[in-house]
C-alpha cells in the first residue's frame, strides 16, 4: 500500500486480511477438534475452540448480529426471502 492508494482500497485490503485471519483461526480450531466434531462429541461450538483475538472477534460479531440484525423484523424477513 502506498500514499496513492485510495481509502476504499486500503479498507478492502484490511478487510481481506481480517477475513483471512479469522478463516485460518477457524480452520485451526477445526483441525484441532476434528475427531470430536466428526464424532458428534464437540463440546460447544467451534468458536469456543478458537484462540486469542480471533475468538473474541467472532464472539463480538455474533453478539452484534443477535442484538442488531436478528432483532430487526425487516432484516429477518429480507434474509428469509433471500433463501426461499
HTML snippet that shows the backbone in 3Dmol.js (N, CA, C, O; Angstrom):
<script src="https://3Dmol.org/build/3Dmol-min.js"></script>
<div id="view" style="width:600px;height:400px;position:relative"></div>
<script>
const pdb = `
ATOM      1  N   UNK A   1       0.833  -1.190   0.000  1.00  0.00           N
ATOM      2  CA  UNK A   1       0.000   0.000   0.000  1.00  0.00           C
ATOM      3  C   UNK A   1       0.869   1.241   0.000  1.00  0.00           C
ATOM      4  O   UNK A   1       1.897   1.316   0.673  1.00  0.00           O
ATOM      5  N   UNK A   2       0.429   2.186  -0.759  1.00  0.00           N
ATOM      6  CA  UNK A   2       1.173   3.428  -0.832  1.00  0.00           C
ATOM      7  C   UNK A   2       0.267   4.619  -0.638  1.00  0.00           C
ATOM      8  O   UNK A   2      -0.947   4.467  -0.503  1.00  0.00           O
ATOM      9  N   UNK A   3       0.845   5.800  -0.623  1.00  0.00           N
ATOM     10  CA  UNK A   3       0.056   7.014  -0.397  1.00  0.00           C
ATOM     11  C   UNK A   3      -0.948   7.287  -1.509  1.00  0.00           C
ATOM     12  O   UNK A   3      -1.904   8.035  -1.306  1.00  0.00           O
ATOM     13  N   UNK A   4      -0.748   6.698  -2.670  1.00  0.00           N
ATOM     14  CA  UNK A   4      -1.681   6.927  -3.783  1.00  0.00           C
ATOM     15  C   UNK A   4      -2.879   5.978  -3.756  1.00  0.00           C
ATOM     16  O   UNK A   4      -3.854   6.182  -4.480  1.00  0.00           O
ATOM     17  N   UNK A   5      -2.805   4.944  -2.924  1.00  0.00           N
ATOM     18  CA  UNK A   5      -3.934   4.016  -2.828  1.00  0.00           C
ATOM     19  C   UNK A   5      -5.107   4.707  -2.150  1.00  0.00           C
ATOM     20  O   UNK A   5      -4.934   5.434  -1.171  1.00  0.00           O
ATOM     21  N   UNK A   6      -6.286   4.475  -2.673  1.00  0.00           N
ATOM     22  CA  UNK A   6      -7.479   5.116  -2.120  1.00  0.00           C
ATOM     23  C   UNK A   6      -7.834   4.515  -0.763  1.00  0.00           C
ATOM     24  O   UNK A   6      -7.408   3.415  -0.412  1.00  0.00           O
ATOM     25  N   UNK A   7      -8.602   5.252  -0.040  1.00  0.00           N
ATOM     26  CA  UNK A   7      -9.068   4.777   1.270  1.00  0.00           C
ATOM     27  C   UNK A   7      -9.894   3.498   1.091  1.00  0.00           C
ATOM     28  O   UNK A   7      -9.796   2.564   1.886  1.00  0.00           O
ATOM     29  N   UNK A   8     -10.703   3.479   0.036  1.00  0.00           N
ATOM     30  CA  UNK A   8     -11.532   2.303  -0.244  1.00  0.00           C
ATOM     31  C   UNK A   8     -10.649   1.068  -0.472  1.00  0.00           C
ATOM     32  O   UNK A   8     -10.950  -0.012   0.035  1.00  0.00           O
ATOM     33  N   UNK A   9      -9.575   1.228  -1.224  1.00  0.00           N
ATOM     34  CA  UNK A   9      -8.664   0.107  -1.484  1.00  0.00           C
ATOM     35  C   UNK A   9      -7.977  -0.345  -0.200  1.00  0.00           C
ATOM     36  O   UNK A   9      -7.848  -1.543   0.049  1.00  0.00           O
ATOM     37  N   UNK A  10      -7.539   0.606   0.609  1.00  0.00           N
ATOM     38  CA  UNK A  10      -6.889   0.258   1.874  1.00  0.00           C
ATOM     39  C   UNK A  10      -7.838  -0.520   2.773  1.00  0.00           C
ATOM     40  O   UNK A  10      -7.444  -1.515   3.381  1.00  0.00           O
ATOM     41  N   UNK A  11      -9.084  -0.074   2.861  1.00  0.00           N
ATOM     42  CA  UNK A  11     -10.072  -0.776   3.681  1.00  0.00           C
ATOM     43  C   UNK A  11     -10.352  -2.172   3.134  1.00  0.00           C
ATOM     44  O   UNK A  11     -10.522  -3.117   3.905  1.00  0.00           O
ATOM     45  N   UNK A  12     -10.400  -2.307   1.821  1.00  0.00           N
ATOM     46  CA  UNK A  12     -10.635  -3.615   1.208  1.00  0.00           C
ATOM     47  C   UNK A  12      -9.501  -4.581   1.546  1.00  0.00           C
ATOM     48  O   UNK A  12      -9.742  -5.754   1.830  1.00  0.00           O
ATOM     49  N   UNK A  13      -8.280  -4.088   1.516  1.00  0.00           N
ATOM     50  CA  UNK A  13      -7.129  -4.932   1.847  1.00  0.00           C
ATOM     51  C   UNK A  13      -7.164  -5.327   3.321  1.00  0.00           C
ATOM     52  O   UNK A  13      -6.923  -6.486   3.657  1.00  0.00           O
ATOM     53  N   UNK A  14      -7.461  -4.376   4.197  1.00  0.00           N
ATOM     54  CA  UNK A  14      -7.557  -4.690   5.629  1.00  0.00           C
ATOM     55  C   UNK A  14      -8.676  -5.691   5.901  1.00  0.00           C
ATOM     56  O   UNK A  14      -8.509  -6.617   6.694  1.00  0.00           O
ATOM     57  N   UNK A  15      -9.811  -5.500   5.241  1.00  0.00           N
ATOM     58  CA  UNK A  15     -10.938  -6.422   5.403  1.00  0.00           C
ATOM     59  C   UNK A  15     -10.532  -7.826   4.948  1.00  0.00           C
ATOM     60  O   UNK A  15     -10.858  -8.813   5.608  1.00  0.00           O
ATOM     61  N   UNK A  16      -9.835  -7.911   3.841  1.00  0.00           N
ATOM     62  CA  UNK A  16      -9.369  -9.201   3.346  1.00  0.00           C
ATOM     63  C   UNK A  16      -8.419  -9.881   4.315  1.00  0.00           C
ATOM     64  O   UNK A  16      -8.500 -11.090   4.530  1.00  0.00           O
ATOM     65  N   UNK A  17      -7.521  -9.103   4.898  1.00  0.00           N
ATOM     66  CA  UNK A  17      -6.578  -9.666   5.875  1.00  0.00           C
ATOM     67  C   UNK A  17      -7.307 -10.148   7.127  1.00  0.00           C
ATOM     68  O   UNK A  17      -6.966 -11.192   7.682  1.00  0.00           O
ATOM     69  N   UNK A  18      -8.309  -9.390   7.573  1.00  0.00           N
ATOM     70  CA  UNK A  18      -9.085  -9.790   8.749  1.00  0.00           C
ATOM     71  C   UNK A  18      -9.836 -11.090   8.474  1.00  0.00           C
ATOM     72  O   UNK A  18      -9.847 -11.996   9.308  1.00  0.00           O
ATOM     73  N   UNK A  19     -10.460 -11.176   7.312  1.00  0.00           N
ATOM     74  CA  UNK A  19     -11.192 -12.393   6.954  1.00  0.00           C
ATOM     75  C   UNK A  19     -10.238 -13.578   6.853  1.00  0.00           C
ATOM     76  O   UNK A  19     -10.563 -14.679   7.298  1.00  0.00           O
ATOM     77  N   UNK A  20      -9.077 -13.359   6.277  1.00  0.00           N
ATOM     78  CA  UNK A  20      -8.078 -14.434   6.174  1.00  0.00           C
ATOM     79  C   UNK A  20      -7.662 -14.918   7.564  1.00  0.00           C
ATOM     80  O   UNK A  20      -7.566 -16.122   7.800  1.00  0.00           O
ATOM     81  N   UNK A  21      -7.416 -13.988   8.474  1.00  0.00           N
ATOM     82  CA  UNK A  21      -7.006 -14.348   9.833  1.00  0.00           C
ATOM     83  C   UNK A  21      -8.102 -15.158  10.532  1.00  0.00           C
ATOM     84  O   UNK A  21      -7.815 -16.178  11.159  1.00  0.00           O
ATOM     85  N   UNK A  22      -9.352 -14.707  10.426  1.00  0.00           N
ATOM     86  CA  UNK A  22     -10.462 -15.410  11.076  1.00  0.00           C
ATOM     87  C   UNK A  22     -10.678 -16.788  10.455  1.00  0.00           C
ATOM     88  O   UNK A  22     -10.956 -17.753  11.166  1.00  0.00           O
ATOM     89  N   UNK A  23     -10.553 -16.881   9.148  1.00  0.00           N
ATOM     90  CA  UNK A  23     -10.712 -18.169   8.467  1.00  0.00           C
ATOM     91  C   UNK A  23      -9.622 -19.142   8.897  1.00  0.00           C
ATOM     92  O   UNK A  23      -9.900 -20.314   9.149  1.00  0.00           O
ATOM     93  N   UNK A  24      -8.395 -18.666   8.982  1.00  0.00           N
ATOM     94  CA  UNK A  24      -7.289 -19.525   9.421  1.00  0.00           C
ATOM     95  C   UNK A  24      -7.480 -19.985  10.859  1.00  0.00           C
ATOM     96  O   UNK A  24      -7.198 -21.139  11.182  1.00  0.00           O
ATOM     97  N   UNK A  25      -7.955 -19.095  11.727  1.00  0.00           N
ATOM     98  CA  UNK A  25      -8.190 -19.465  13.125  1.00  0.00           C
ATOM     99  C   UNK A  25      -9.293 -20.513  13.223  1.00  0.00           C
ATOM    100  O   UNK A  25      -9.183 -21.456  14.007  1.00  0.00           O
ATOM    101  N   UNK A  26     -10.345 -20.358  12.442  1.00  0.00           N
ATOM    102  CA  UNK A  26     -11.431 -21.345  12.438  1.00  0.00           C
ATOM    103  C   UNK A  26     -10.940 -22.683  11.883  1.00  0.00           C
ATOM    104  O   UNK A  26     -11.309 -23.742  12.391  1.00  0.00           O
ATOM    105  N   UNK A  27     -10.120 -22.633  10.854  1.00  0.00           N
ATOM    106  CA  UNK A  27      -9.575 -23.866  10.270  1.00  0.00           C
ATOM    107  C   UNK A  27      -8.682 -24.592  11.273  1.00  0.00           C
ATOM    108  O   UNK A  27      -8.732 -25.817  11.381  1.00  0.00           O
ATOM    109  N   UNK A  28      -7.864 -23.833  12.006  1.00  0.00           N
ATOM    110  CA  UNK A  28      -7.008 -24.447  13.035  1.00  0.00           C
ATOM    111  C   UNK A  28      -7.859 -25.113  14.107  1.00  0.00           C
ATOM    112  O   UNK A  28      -7.568 -26.232  14.530  1.00  0.00           O
ATOM    113  N   UNK A  29      -8.914 -24.426  14.546  1.00  0.00           N
ATOM    114  CA  UNK A  29      -9.804 -24.996  15.562  1.00  0.00           C
ATOM    115  C   UNK A  29     -10.462 -26.260  15.023  1.00  0.00           C
ATOM    116  O   UNK A  29     -10.599 -27.247  15.746  1.00  0.00           O
ATOM    117  N   UNK A  30     -10.868 -26.234  13.759  1.00  0.00           N
ATOM    118  CA  UNK A  30     -11.488 -27.421  13.158  1.00  0.00           C
ATOM    119  C   UNK A  30     -10.513 -28.594  13.161  1.00  0.00           C
ATOM    120  O   UNK A  30     -10.864 -29.699  13.576  1.00  0.00           O
ATOM    121  N   UNK A  31      -9.295 -28.351  12.700  1.00  0.00           N
ATOM    122  CA  UNK A  31      -8.300 -29.428  12.645  1.00  0.00           C
ATOM    123  C   UNK A  31      -8.012 -29.952  14.049  1.00  0.00           C
ATOM    124  O   UNK A  31      -7.917 -31.162  14.252  1.00  0.00           O
ATOM    125  N   UNK A  32      -7.873 -29.047  15.015  1.00  0.00           N
ATOM    126  CA  UNK A  32      -7.600 -29.461  16.394  1.00  0.00           C
ATOM    127  C   UNK A  32      -8.741 -30.284  16.981  1.00  0.00           C
ATOM    128  O   UNK A  32      -8.508 -31.186  17.786  1.00  0.00           O
ATOM    129  N   UNK A  33      -9.958 -29.982  16.588  1.00  0.00           N
ATOM    130  CA  UNK A  33     -11.140 -30.632  17.169  1.00  0.00           C
ATOM    131  C   UNK A  33     -11.817 -31.603  16.201  1.00  0.00           C
ATOM    132  O   UNK A  33     -12.939 -32.043  16.453  1.00  0.00           O
ATOM    133  N   UNK A  34     -11.159 -31.936  15.115  1.00  0.00           N
ATOM    134  CA  UNK A  34     -11.781 -32.715  14.044  1.00  0.00           C
ATOM    135  C   UNK A  34     -12.386 -34.032  14.529  1.00  0.00           C
ATOM    136  O   UNK A  34     -13.521 -34.350  14.174  1.00  0.00           O
ATOM    137  N   UNK A  35     -11.667 -34.786  15.318  1.00  0.00           N
ATOM    138  CA  UNK A  35     -12.186 -36.086  15.761  1.00  0.00           C
ATOM    139  C   UNK A  35     -13.455 -35.924  16.584  1.00  0.00           C
ATOM    140  O   UNK A  35     -14.442 -36.621  16.349  1.00  0.00           O
ATOM    141  N   UNK A  36     -13.436 -35.009  17.548  1.00  0.00           N
ATOM    142  CA  UNK A  36     -14.626 -34.792  18.380  1.00  0.00           C
ATOM    143  C   UNK A  36     -15.779 -34.249  17.547  1.00  0.00           C
ATOM    144  O   UNK A  36     -16.929 -34.643  17.740  1.00  0.00           O
ATOM    145  N   UNK A  37     -15.475 -33.356  16.635  1.00  0.00           N
ATOM    146  CA  UNK A  37     -16.506 -32.755  15.786  1.00  0.00           C
ATOM    147  C   UNK A  37     -17.180 -33.808  14.911  1.00  0.00           C
ATOM    148  O   UNK A  37     -18.408 -33.881  14.857  1.00  0.00           O
ATOM    149  N   UNK A  38     -16.387 -34.614  14.236  1.00  0.00           N
ATOM    150  CA  UNK A  38     -16.943 -35.624  13.337  1.00  0.00           C
ATOM    151  C   UNK A  38     -17.637 -36.757  14.084  1.00  0.00           C
ATOM    152  O   UNK A  38     -18.496 -37.439  13.525  1.00  0.00           O
ATOM    153  N   UNK A  39     -17.268 -36.958  15.343  1.00  0.00           N
ATOM    154  CA  UNK A  39     -17.926 -37.984  16.165  1.00  0.00           C
ATOM    155  C   UNK A  39     -19.184 -37.443  16.832  1.00  0.00           C
ATOM    156  O   UNK A  39     -19.897 -38.175  17.518  1.00  0.00           O
ATOM    157  N   UNK A  40     -19.450 -36.149  16.625  1.00  0.00           N
ATOM    158  CA  UNK A  40     -20.629 -35.544  17.257  1.00  0.00           C
ATOM    159  C   UNK A  40     -20.445 -35.306  18.742  1.00  0.00           C
ATOM    160  O   UNK A  40     -21.423 -35.226  19.486  1.00  0.00           O
ATOM    161  N   UNK A  41     -19.210 -35.192  19.178  1.00  0.00           N
ATOM    162  CA  UNK A  41     -18.918 -35.050  20.599  1.00  0.00           C
ATOM    163  C   UNK A  41     -18.251 -33.723  20.950  1.00  0.00           C
ATOM    164  O   UNK A  41     -17.694 -33.577  22.038  1.00  0.00           O
ATOM    165  N   UNK A  42     -18.304 -32.771  20.049  1.00  0.00           N
ATOM    166  CA  UNK A  42     -17.669 -31.479  20.309  1.00  0.00           C
ATOM    167  C   UNK A  42     -18.469 -30.723  21.357  1.00  0.00           C
ATOM    168  O   UNK A  42     -19.672 -30.515  21.201  1.00  0.00           O
ATOM    169  N   UNK A  43     -17.807 -30.318  22.411  1.00  0.00           N
ATOM    170  CA  UNK A  43     -18.455 -29.523  23.458  1.00  0.00           C
ATOM    171  C   UNK A  43     -18.545 -28.079  22.976  1.00  0.00           C
ATOM    172  O   UNK A  43     -17.524 -27.456  22.685  1.00  0.00           O
ATOM    173  N   UNK A  44     -19.757 -27.546  22.891  1.00  0.00           N
ATOM    174  CA  UNK A  44     -19.936 -26.170  22.450  1.00  0.00           C
ATOM    175  C   UNK A  44     -19.808 -26.064  20.939  1.00  0.00           C
ATOM    176  O   UNK A  44     -19.858 -27.063  20.222  1.00  0.00           O
ATOM    177  N   UNK A  45     -19.643 -24.829  20.469  1.00  0.00           N
ATOM    178  CA  UNK A  45     -19.474 -24.632  19.028  1.00  0.00           C
ATOM    179  C   UNK A  45     -17.991 -24.457  18.704  1.00  0.00           C
ATOM    180  O   UNK A  45     -17.157 -24.339  19.602  1.00  0.00           O
ATOM    181  N   UNK A  46     -17.682 -24.442  17.438  1.00  0.00           N
ATOM    182  CA  UNK A  46     -16.288 -24.373  17.006  1.00  0.00           C
ATOM    183  C   UNK A  46     -15.605 -23.094  17.479  1.00  0.00           C
ATOM    184  O   UNK A  46     -14.407 -23.097  17.762  1.00  0.00           O
ATOM    185  N   UNK A  47     -16.361 -22.003  17.567  1.00  0.00           N
ATOM    186  CA  UNK A  47     -15.789 -20.722  18.000  1.00  0.00           C
ATOM    187  C   UNK A  47     -15.201 -20.840  19.406  1.00  0.00           C
ATOM    188  O   UNK A  47     -14.174 -20.230  19.704  1.00  0.00           O
ATOM    189  N   UNK A  48     -15.845 -21.615  20.260  1.00  0.00           N
ATOM    190  CA  UNK A  48     -15.333 -21.789  21.626  1.00  0.00           C
ATOM    191  C   UNK A  48     -13.952 -22.427  21.640  1.00  0.00           C
ATOM    192  O   UNK A  48     -13.236 -22.331  22.637  1.00  0.00           O
ATOM    193  N   UNK A  49     -13.580 -23.065  20.562  1.00  0.00           N
ATOM    194  CA  UNK A  49     -12.284 -23.745  20.486  1.00  0.00           C
ATOM    195  C   UNK A  49     -11.245 -22.942  19.711  1.00  0.00           C
ATOM    196  O   UNK A  49     -10.120 -23.401  19.511  1.00  0.00           O
ATOM    197  N   UNK A  50     -11.625 -21.742  19.275  1.00  0.00           N
ATOM    198  CA  UNK A  50     -10.659 -20.836  18.649  1.00  0.00           C
ATOM    199  C   UNK A  50      -9.847 -20.168  19.756  1.00  0.00           C
ATOM    200  O   UNK A  50     -10.226 -20.231  20.925  1.00  0.00           O
ATOM    201  N   UNK A  51      -8.740 -19.533  19.398  1.00  0.00           N
ATOM    202  CA  UNK A  51      -7.871 -18.923  20.396  1.00  0.00           C
ATOM    203  C   UNK A  51      -7.639 -17.448  20.108  1.00  0.00           C
ATOM    204  O   UNK A  51      -7.748 -16.996  18.968  1.00  0.00           O
ATOM    205  N   UNK A  52      -7.318 -16.712  21.156  1.00  0.00           N
ATOM    206  CA  UNK A  52      -6.853 -15.336  21.038  1.00  0.00           C
ATOM    207  C   UNK A  52      -7.851 -14.349  20.486  1.00  0.00           C
ATOM    208  O   UNK A  52      -9.062 -14.513  20.640  1.00  0.00           O
ATOM    209  N   UNK A  53      -7.328 -13.312  19.837  1.00  0.00           N
ATOM    210  CA  UNK A  53      -8.172 -12.227  19.327  1.00  0.00           C
ATOM    211  C   UNK A  53      -9.213 -12.696  18.311  1.00  0.00           C
ATOM    212  O   UNK A  53     -10.290 -12.108  18.223  1.00  0.00           O
ATOM    213  N   UNK A  54      -8.914 -13.734  17.551  1.00  0.00           N
ATOM    214  CA  UNK A  54      -9.876 -14.225  16.557  1.00  0.00           C
ATOM    215  C   UNK A  54     -11.141 -14.717  17.247  1.00  0.00           C
ATOM    216  O   UNK A  54     -12.250 -14.435  16.794  1.00  0.00           O
ATOM    217  N   UNK A  55     -10.977 -15.444  18.327  1.00  0.00           N
ATOM    218  CA  UNK A  55     -12.128 -15.948  19.081  1.00  0.00           C
ATOM    219  C   UNK A  55     -12.963 -14.785  19.589  1.00  0.00           C
ATOM    220  O   UNK A  55     -14.184 -14.781  19.434  1.00  0.00           O
ATOM    221  N   UNK A  56     -12.323 -13.813  20.185  1.00  0.00           N
ATOM    222  CA  UNK A  56     -13.027 -12.647  20.721  1.00  0.00           C
ATOM    223  C   UNK A  56     -13.744 -11.885  19.609  1.00  0.00           C
ATOM    224  O   UNK A  56     -14.877 -11.441  19.793  1.00  0.00           O
ATOM    225  N   UNK A  57     -13.103 -11.736  18.482  1.00  0.00           N
ATOM    226  CA  UNK A  57     -13.690 -11.021  17.346  1.00  0.00           C
ATOM    227  C   UNK A  57     -14.963 -11.716  16.863  1.00  0.00           C
ATOM    228  O   UNK A  57     -15.980 -11.060  16.642  1.00  0.00           O
ATOM    229  N   UNK A  58     -14.913 -13.030  16.699  1.00  0.00           N
ATOM    230  CA  UNK A  58     -16.090 -13.768  16.236  1.00  0.00           C
ATOM    231  C   UNK A  58     -17.195 -13.713  17.284  1.00  0.00           C
ATOM    232  O   UNK A  58     -18.367 -13.564  16.936  1.00  0.00           O
ATOM    233  N   UNK A  59     -16.841 -13.831  18.561  1.00  0.00           N
ATOM    234  CA  UNK A  59     -17.850 -13.749  19.615  1.00  0.00           C
ATOM    235  C   UNK A  59     -18.536 -12.387  19.611  1.00  0.00           C
ATOM    236  O   UNK A  59     -19.755 -12.306  19.764  1.00  0.00           O
ATOM    237  N   UNK A  60     -17.769 -11.330  19.437  1.00  0.00           N
ATOM    238  CA  UNK A  60     -18.360  -9.983  19.383  1.00  0.00           C
ATOM    239  C   UNK A  60     -19.244  -9.819  18.154  1.00  0.00           C
ATOM    240  O   UNK A  60     -20.321  -9.229  18.238  1.00  0.00           O
ATOM    241  N   UNK A  61     -18.798 -10.335  17.022  1.00  0.00           N
ATOM    242  CA  UNK A  61     -19.601 -10.244  15.790  1.00  0.00           C
ATOM    243  C   UNK A  61     -20.917 -10.998  15.950  1.00  0.00           C
ATOM    244  O   UNK A  61     -21.960 -10.527  15.496  1.00  0.00           O
ATOM    245  N   UNK A  62     -20.875 -12.162  16.590  1.00  0.00           N
ATOM    246  CA  UNK A  62     -22.100 -12.926  16.820  1.00  0.00           C
ATOM    247  C   UNK A  62     -23.038 -12.174  17.758  1.00  0.00           C
ATOM    248  O   UNK A  62     -24.253 -12.183  17.559  1.00  0.00           O
ATOM    249  N   UNK A  63     -22.483 -11.525  18.777  1.00  0.00           N
ATOM    250  CA  UNK A  63     -23.308 -10.751  19.711  1.00  0.00           C
ATOM    251  C   UNK A  63     -23.972  -9.574  19.001  1.00  0.00           C
ATOM    252  O   UNK A  63     -25.153  -9.301  19.216  1.00  0.00           O
ATOM    253  N   UNK A  64     -23.219  -8.884  18.163  1.00  0.00           N
ATOM    254  CA  UNK A  64     -23.784  -7.760  17.407  1.00  0.00           C
ATOM    255  C   UNK A  64     -24.893  -8.257  16.485  1.00  0.00           C
ATOM    256  O   UNK A  64     -25.937  -7.615  16.367  1.00  0.00           O
ATOM    257  N   UNK A  65     -24.676  -9.384  15.841  1.00  0.00           N
ATOM    258  CA  UNK A  65     -25.700  -9.943  14.950  1.00  0.00           C
ATOM    259  C   UNK A  65     -26.969 -10.258  15.730  1.00  0.00           C
ATOM    260  O   UNK A  65     -28.070  -9.956  15.268  1.00  0.00           O
ATOM    261  N   UNK A  66     -26.827 -10.862  16.907  1.00  0.00           N
ATOM    262  CA  UNK A  66     -28.007 -11.185  17.725  1.00  0.00           C
ATOM    263  C   UNK A  66     -28.736  -9.931  18.168  1.00  0.00           C
ATOM    264  O   UNK A  66     -29.965  -9.882  18.138  1.00  0.00           O
ATOM    265  N   UNK A  67     -27.982  -8.912  18.581  1.00  0.00           N
ATOM    266  CA  UNK A  67     -28.584  -7.696  19.136  1.00  0.00           C
ATOM    267  C   UNK A  67     -29.158  -6.772  18.071  1.00  0.00           C
ATOM    268  O   UNK A  67     -30.220  -6.184  18.275  1.00  0.00           O
ATOM    269  N   UNK A  68     -28.479  -6.635  16.948  1.00  0.00           N
ATOM    270  CA  UNK A  68     -28.868  -5.607  15.980  1.00  0.00           C
ATOM    271  C   UNK A  68     -29.494  -6.141  14.705  1.00  0.00           C
ATOM    272  O   UNK A  68     -30.337  -5.469  14.111  1.00  0.00           O
ATOM    273  N   UNK A  69     -29.113  -7.310  14.276  1.00  0.00           N
ATOM    274  CA  UNK A  69     -29.615  -7.812  12.998  1.00  0.00           C
ATOM    275  C   UNK A  69     -30.805  -8.739  13.203  1.00  0.00           C
ATOM    276  O   UNK A  69     -31.857  -8.540  12.595  1.00  0.00           O
ATOM    277  N   UNK A  70     -30.648  -9.745  14.049  1.00  0.00           N
ATOM    278  CA  UNK A  70     -31.709 -10.730  14.211  1.00  0.00           C
ATOM    279  C   UNK A  70     -32.918 -10.174  14.952  1.00  0.00           C
ATOM    280  O   UNK A  70     -33.989 -10.780  14.918  1.00  0.00           O
ATOM    281  N   UNK A  71     -32.770  -9.038  15.619  1.00  0.00           N
ATOM    282  CA  UNK A  71     -33.892  -8.417  16.321  1.00  0.00           C
ATOM    283  C   UNK A  71     -34.699  -7.502  15.404  1.00  0.00           C
ATOM    284  O   UNK A  71     -35.786  -7.062  15.777  1.00  0.00           O
ATOM    285  N   UNK A  72     -34.194  -7.217  14.236  1.00  0.00           N
ATOM    286  CA  UNK A  72     -34.858  -6.324  13.286  1.00  0.00           C
ATOM    287  C   UNK A  72     -35.738  -7.159  12.360  1.00  0.00           C
ATOM    288  O   UNK A  72     -35.240  -7.920  11.530  1.00  0.00           O
ATOM    289  N   UNK A  73     -37.054  -7.005  12.513  1.00  0.00           N
ATOM    290  CA  UNK A  73     -38.000  -7.829  11.756  1.00  0.00           C
ATOM    291  C   UNK A  73     -37.797  -7.670  10.246  1.00  0.00           C
ATOM    292  O   UNK A  73     -37.826  -8.658   9.513  1.00  0.00           O
ATOM    293  N   UNK A  74     -37.593  -6.447   9.782  1.00  0.00           N
ATOM    294  CA  UNK A  74     -37.419  -6.194   8.357  1.00  0.00           C
ATOM    295  C   UNK A  74     -36.198  -6.940   7.813  1.00  0.00           C
ATOM    296  O   UNK A  74     -36.259  -7.540   6.740  1.00  0.00           O
ATOM    297  N   UNK A  75     -35.091  -6.901   8.558  1.00  0.00           N
ATOM    298  CA  UNK A  75     -33.873  -7.585   8.120  1.00  0.00           C
ATOM    299  C   UNK A  75     -34.070  -9.098   8.132  1.00  0.00           C
ATOM    300  O   UNK A  75     -33.591  -9.800   7.241  1.00  0.00           O
ATOM    301  N   UNK A  76     -34.772  -9.593   9.140  1.00  0.00           N
ATOM    302  CA  UNK A  76     -35.025 -11.028   9.226  1.00  0.00           C
ATOM    303  C   UNK A  76     -35.867 -11.493   8.045  1.00  0.00           C
ATOM    304  O   UNK A  76     -35.557 -12.508   7.421  1.00  0.00           O
ATOM    305  N   UNK A  77     -36.929 -10.757   7.736  1.00  0.00           N
ATOM    306  CA  UNK A  77     -37.775 -11.118   6.595  1.00  0.00           C
ATOM    307  C   UNK A  77     -36.989 -11.060   5.288  1.00  0.00           C
ATOM    308  O   UNK A  77     -37.191 -11.886   4.398  1.00  0.00           O
ATOM    309  N   UNK A  78     -36.104 -10.095   5.179  1.00  0.00           N
ATOM    310  CA  UNK A  78     -35.261  -9.980   3.987  1.00  0.00           C
ATOM    311  C   UNK A  78     -34.362 -11.212   3.858  1.00  0.00           C
ATOM    312  O   UNK A  78     -34.220 -11.763   2.766  1.00  0.00           O
ATOM    313  N   UNK A  79     -33.759 -11.643   4.960  1.00  0.00           N
ATOM    314  CA  UNK A  79     -32.892 -12.821   4.943  1.00  0.00           C
ATOM    315  C   UNK A  79     -33.687 -14.074   4.605  1.00  0.00           C
ATOM    316  O   UNK A  79     -33.226 -14.908   3.826  1.00  0.00           O
ATOM    317  N   UNK A  80     -34.866 -14.213   5.179  1.00  0.00           N
ATOM    318  CA  UNK A  80     -35.701 -15.380   4.881  1.00  0.00           C
ATOM    319  C   UNK A  80     -36.047 -15.391   3.397  1.00  0.00           C
ATOM    320  O   UNK A  80     -35.998 -16.437   2.748  1.00  0.00           O
ATOM    321  N   UNK A  81     -36.394 -14.238   2.869  1.00  0.00           N
ATOM    322  CA  UNK A  81     -36.726 -14.131   1.451  1.00  0.00           C
ATOM    323  C   UNK A  81     -35.559 -14.469   0.549  1.00  0.00           C
ATOM    324  O   UNK A  81     -35.754 -14.969  -0.559  1.00  0.00           O
ATOM    325  N   UNK A  82     -34.352 -14.204   1.009  1.00  0.00           N
ATOM    326  CA  UNK A  82     -33.162 -14.473   0.200  1.00  0.00           C
ATOM    327  C   UNK A  82     -32.914 -15.970   0.032  1.00  0.00           C
ATOM    328  O   UNK A  82     -32.250 -16.383  -0.918  1.00  0.00           O
ATOM    329  N   UNK A  83     -33.436 -16.776   0.937  1.00  0.00           N
ATOM    330  CA  UNK A  83     -33.180 -18.220   0.901  1.00  0.00           C
ATOM    331  C   UNK A  83     -34.378 -19.035   0.448  1.00  0.00           C
ATOM    332  O   UNK A  83     -34.313 -20.265   0.427  1.00  0.00           O
ATOM    333  N   UNK A  84     -35.475 -18.372   0.083  1.00  0.00           N
ATOM    334  CA  UNK A  84     -36.653 -19.140  -0.354  1.00  0.00           C
ATOM    335  C   UNK A  84     -36.884 -18.984  -1.831  1.00  0.00           C
ATOM    336  O   UNK A  84     -37.828 -19.558  -2.373  1.00  0.00           O
TER     337      UNK A  84
END
`;
const viewer = $3Dmol.createViewer("view");
viewer.addModel(pdb, "pdb");
viewer.setStyle({}, {cartoon: {color: "spectrum"}});
viewer.zoomTo();
viewer.render();
</script>
